[in-house]
């Protein structure tokens, strides 16, 4: 099986089935610290300083733009909350797990 971080997000205009139950849980096991709530992936990244949070967001934004798949995020001083899901299907797709794996590779 190819590691998620080695894959590339595929543009999604809808019309694909959402990942359900076991399928999503299997992919979740390839990630560290992420959780599924409803039909979204969530994770909080913590930093020692505010500017590290901003540097992380900038690195994350570059990855997201390169993948054509964009998360929602909120900067809370020394924390960044990320929410990832595929808007076009209003649920989880493989793209969400690929993006999460790539974000986890950010070095701070």
ABEGO torsion letter per residue (X at the ends): XBBAAABBBBBBAEGBBBBBEAAAAAAAAABBGBBBBEABBBBBBBBABAAAAAAAAAAAAAAAAAAGBBBBBBBBGABBBBBBBBAAAGBBBAAAAAAAAAAAABBX
